[in-house]
Amino acid sequence: MLQITDSVFSAYGRVLTGMNVEEICVYMQKYSDMAGVQYIASDPAMEEMAVTQYLTNEVFGEMPLQIGACFGRNLRMNAVEYHNCSEVNIAATDLILFLGRRQDIEPGNRYNTEKAEVFFVPKGTVYEMYATTLHYAPCSVNGNQFRAVIVLPRGTNTELAAEHNDPLLVAKNKWLIGNPEAGLPDGTVLGLYGENRTV
């Protein structure tokens, strides 16, 4: 398993420093333990914290942001998604990530899971994933609950207002390819092939 501080991570994003994330990591402990994975696009309490102002101004160039949470227990790759923008995450616990390259999506919206690389992210790490990075919900370390703060331009991952021609577009600014074993909603393009990798 790779470390997020390894040089190979530069193909997917960068580690961000200079932020005090203690307050937001402590706040994330409020999210209850659960067996599956849950995502909340926007948490108004986190959006009022000091770190949000820094992220808005210095990382996203004054774009309006939403600060949300992804948490639960997960051991499998299950899917890959991407956005047409960077995503910043704050690891409120240790995390494991499966990351790939958007450029490796094959004709027919297929992606070989063996091309994904696996990274360990220690608690307290702030990291940016570029728009070209395929990712999905983090995985648990040693079966424990994971908690991650998810920072994106406002409106991302919310319900679409109209129908679209691109079958991968499943929410605003969210393109998704699923694994047939993942139990994703009807209509999801199940283009992941190979092993549904586990940690």
Order of alpha helices (4+ residues) and beta strands (2+ residues): beta-beta-alpha-beta-alpha-alpha-beta-beta-beta-beta-beta-beta-beta-beta-beta-beta-beta-beta
